[in-house]
Amino acid sequence: MTTQPPLDRSRLLELVELVGALASGSAALFPTDTLPALACRPLQAHQLWTLKRRPADRPLILMGADPEELLAALAVPIRADWRAMALRHWPGALTLVLPAQGPVAQALHPGGRSLGLRVPSCPAALALLQLTGPLATTSANVSGEPACLTAEESARAFPAVPLLGPLPWPAAAGQGSTVLAWGEDGGWQVLRPGAVMPGSEA
């Protein structure tokens, strides 16, 4: 068995330090309730595709601590159905893909007309997001490789990206969020089953 090198502790940043790094344009790694996240400010989202070696047609998710702030980022009139679903399941492992326009939607989903939103149920993530505002996010693994589950795995996958300290991170569920989209017919469609499955209201 190959021994993995220890995590470089100089890459661990306390909350306020990591907020500053993100504000200056850096990407960051932090825990969530589902899987660790690779994140940056929305208008710097292009770097996440490069870091992750992710196909350009795969959109990113906007993650935040405030449901109303996330919904406002859609830059379209908000339906009562969307707000009700968000308030019922956030914070939690449900991503809502909703109609969107404007600069944030184009940064995270170039050429698209929708945006995925989520409020995670993880105190460490929420503390960060309350200070940064919404961030562009994706799971912390190189595209096509298994999902990272720990800070150490995330750090090995992205050796130049700072991480939220302290360690250990809260344990991740190890399963991605459920992805629920609002369809053109005016109803919900499950795009990806995951950790939470809404009931008949979906």
C-alpha positions as CSV (number, residue, x, y, z in Angstrom):
1,M,0.0,0.0,0.0
2,T,1.3,3.4,-1.0
3,T,1.6,5.8,2.0
4,Q,0.0,9.2,1.2
5,P,1.9,12.3,2.1
6,P,0.5,14.3,5.0
7,L,-1.7,17.3,4.4
8,D,0.3,20.5,4.1
9,R,-1.0,22.4,7.1
10,S,0.0,25.8,5.6
11,R,-2.9,25.3,3.2
12,L,-5.4,25.2,6.1
13,L,-7.0,28.7,6.5
14,E,-9.2,29.8,9.3
15,L,-12.6,31.1,8.4
16,V,-11.8,34.8,8.0
17,E,-8.5,34.0,6.2
18,L,-10.4,31.8,3.7
19,V,-13.0,34.5,3.2
20,G,-10.2,36.9,2.2
21,A,-8.7,34.3,-0.2
22,L,-12.0,33.9,-1.9
23,A,-12.5,37.6,-2.1
24,S,-9.1,37.9,-3.8
25,G,-10.2,35.4,-6.5
26,S,-8.9,32.1,-5.1
27,A,-10.7,28.9,-5.2
28,A,-11.3,27.1,-1.9
29,L,-12.2,23.7,-0.5
30,F,-14.7,23.2,2.3
31,P,-17.0,20.6,3.8
32,T,-20.7,20.2,3.2
33,D,-23.3,17.8,4.4
34,T,-23.1,15.7,1.2
35,L,-19.6,15.9,-0.4
36,P,-16.7,18.3,0.0
37,A,-17.0,21.4,-2.2
38,L,-14.6,23.1,-4.6
39,A,-15.8,26.7,-4.8
40,C,-15.0,30.3,-5.8
41,R,-16.8,33.6,-6.2
42,P,-19.4,33.3,-9.0
43,L,-17.8,35.6,-11.6
44,Q,-14.5,33.7,-11.2
45,A,-16.3,30.4,-11.9
46,H,-14.3,29.6,-15.1
47,Q,-11.4,28.4,-12.9
48,L,-13.5,25.6,-11.5
49,W,-13.9,23.9,-14.9
50,T,-10.1,24.2,-15.3
51,L,-9.2,22.9,-11.9
52,K,-11.6,20.0,-12.1
53,R,-11.0,19.2,-15.8
54,R,-14.7,19.3,-16.1
55,P,-16.5,19.3,-19.5
56,A,-17.6,22.8,-20.4
57,D,-21.2,21.8,-20.9
58,R,-21.6,20.7,-17.2
59,P,-23.0,23.6,-15.2
60,L,-21.9,24.5,-11.6
61,I,-24.1,25.1,-8.6
62,L,-24.7,28.3,-6.7
63,M,-24.5,27.6,-3.0
64,G,-25.4,30.0,-0.3
65,A,-26.6,30.5,3.3
66,D,-29.7,32.7,2.6
67,P,-32.5,31.2,0.4
68,E,-33.8,34.6,-0.6
69,E,-30.3,35.7,-1.7
70,L,-30.0,32.6,-3.9
71,L,-33.4,33.1,-5.4
72,A,-32.6,36.7,-6.2
73,A,-29.6,35.5,-8.2
74,L,-32.0,33.9,-10.7
75,A,-32.8,37.5,-11.9
76,V,-36.3,36.3,-12.9
77,P,-39.7,36.6,-11.1
78,I,-39.8,34.1,-8.3
79,R,-42.8,31.6,-8.3
80,A,-44.4,30.7,-5.0
81,D,-43.8,27.0,-5.9
82,W,-40.0,27.6,-6.0
83,R,-39.9,29.4,-2.7
84,A,-42.1,26.8,-1.0
85,M,-39.9,23.9,-2.1
86,A,-36.7,25.8,-1.0
87,L,-38.0,26.7,2.4
88,R,-39.3,23.1,2.9
89,H,-35.9,21.5,2.2
90,W,-33.2,24.0,2.9
91,P,-30.8,23.8,4.6
92,G,-30.4,20.3,3.2
93,A,-29.3,17.9,0.4
94,L,-31.6,19.3,-2.3
95,T,-30.5,21.2,-5.3
96,L,-33.2,23.2,-7.2
97,V,-32.6,23.9,-10.9
98,L,-34.7,26.9,-11.8
99,P,-35.1,29.3,-14.7
100,A,-32.5,32.0,-14.6
101,Q,-30.8,34.8,-16.6
102,G,-28.2,37.4,-16.0
103,P,-24.5,37.4,-15.2
104,V,-24.4,34.8,-12.4
105,A,-26.4,32.3,-14.4
106,Q,-24.2,32.8,-17.4
107,A,-21.0,32.5,-15.3
108,L,-22.2,29.1,-13.8
109,H,-24.1,27.8,-16.8
110,P,-22.8,29.5,-20.0
111,G,-25.4,29.6,-22.7
112,G,-28.0,28.1,-20.5
113,R,-31.3,29.4,-19.1
114,S,-31.3,27.8,-15.7
115,L,-29.3,27.8,-12.4
116,G,-28.9,25.2,-9.7
117,L,-29.2,26.5,-6.1
118,R,-28.6,24.9,-2.7
119,V,-28.3,25.8,1.0
120,P,-26.2,23.1,2.6
121,S,-26.9,21.6,6.1
122,C,-23.4,21.9,7.4
123,P,-22.5,24.5,10.1
124,A,-18.9,25.0,8.8
125,A,-20.2,25.6,5.2
126,L,-23.0,27.9,6.4
127,A,-20.5,30.0,8.5
128,L,-18.3,30.5,5.4
129,L,-21.2,31.3,3.1
130,Q,-22.7,33.8,5.5
131,L,-19.5,35.8,5.2
132,T,-18.8,35.3,1.5
133,G,-22.3,35.4,0.0
134,P,-23.2,32.8,-2.6
135,L,-20.4,30.8,-4.2
136,A,-20.0,28.8,-7.4
137,T,-19.5,25.2,-6.3
138,T,-18.9,21.7,-7.5
139,S,-17.9,18.5,-5.8
140,A,-14.2,18.3,-4.8
141,N,-13.0,15.7,-7.2
142,V,-11.3,15.7,-10.6
143,S,-13.9,15.0,-13.3
144,G,-14.4,11.3,-13.9
145,E,-12.7,10.3,-10.6
146,P,-14.4,9.1,-7.4
147,A,-15.8,11.7,-5.1
148,C,-13.5,13.0,-2.4
149,L,-14.9,12.4,1.1
150,T,-12.4,14.0,3.4
151,A,-10.2,17.1,3.6
152,E,-7.1,15.0,2.9
153,E,-8.6,13.5,-0.3
154,S,-9.7,16.9,-1.4
155,A,-6.3,18.4,-0.8
156,R,-4.6,15.6,-2.8
157,A,-7.0,16.2,-5.7
158,F,-6.4,20.0,-5.7
159,P,-2.8,20.5,-4.3
160,A,-2.8,24.3,-5.0
161,V,-6.2,25.1,-3.4
162,P,-6.5,26.3,0.3
163,L,-8.9,24.5,2.6
164,L,-11.2,25.6,5.4
165,G,-9.7,24.8,8.8
166,P,-9.7,23.4,11.4
167,L,-9.6,19.7,10.8
168,P,-11.2,17.2,11.0
169,W,-14.1,18.3,8.8
170,P,-17.6,17.1,9.7
171,A,-18.2,13.7,8.2
172,A,-19.8,13.9,4.7
173,A,-22.8,11.8,3.8
174,G,-20.9,10.5,0.8
175,Q,-23.9,10.9,-1.5
176,G,-24.6,13.9,-3.8
177,S,-27.7,16.1,-3.4
178,T,-30.9,15.3,-5.1
179,V,-31.3,17.5,-8.1
180,L,-34.9,18.7,-8.8
181,A,-35.6,20.9,-11.8
182,W,-38.6,23.1,-12.7
183,G,-39.8,22.0,-16.1
184,E,-41.3,24.0,-18.9
185,D,-44.6,22.4,-18.2
186,G,-44.7,24.0,-14.8
187,G,-43.9,21.0,-12.7
188,W,-40.9,19.3,-10.9
189,Q,-38.6,16.7,-12.5
190,V,-36.0,14.7,-10.7
191,L,-32.8,15.0,-12.6
192,R,-30.7,13.0,-10.1
193,P,-31.8,11.0,-7.1
194,G,-29.8,11.7,-4.1
195,A,-29.7,12.1,-0.3
196,V,-33.1,13.7,0.0
197,M,-36.2,12.8,-2.0
198,P,-39.2,15.2,-1.8
199,G,-42.6,13.6,-1.5
200,S,-45.8,14.2,-3.4
201,E,-45.2,17.9,-3.5
202,A,-42.6,17.4,-6.2
